[in-house]
Amino acid sequence: MATGNNRTKANLSVQPAAMLTVFIPAEAPHLYRGMRLKLRLEQLIETGSILESFIQDVAEHAGQLAANSISCVLSFNIMSISPLVSLPTLDLSAVTD
């Protein structure tokens, strides 16, 4: 993943936790499929061959304007994966006849 000199980069420098939501749209939101990833920043790469390679790939696929906005590459560890939609459990212990 990559980002520019923006608030995301500044926030991750202070707080390395992040959440990424991945979904495949459907006819209605309750039919969406996907997952929620809890992440922890492993590396923020601001120089070197990894950054240059990433910038070159973005330029080839998304154009030079997009590539020019990249200032670093972000590498994350996946801490947990959960469903996109988690239905609450119903506690019936408080229900009386």
URDASUL-V23600 format. One record per helix or strand. SS is the DSSP state (2 for helix, 1 for strand). FROM is the first residue (numbers start at 1). LEN is the number of residues. If there is no record, write none. Layout:
ss,from,len
SS,FROM,LEN
SS,FROM,LEN
//
This chain:
ss,from,len
1,2,2
2,7,8
1,17,8
2,29,3
1,33,13
2,49,14
2,64,5
1,72,12
//
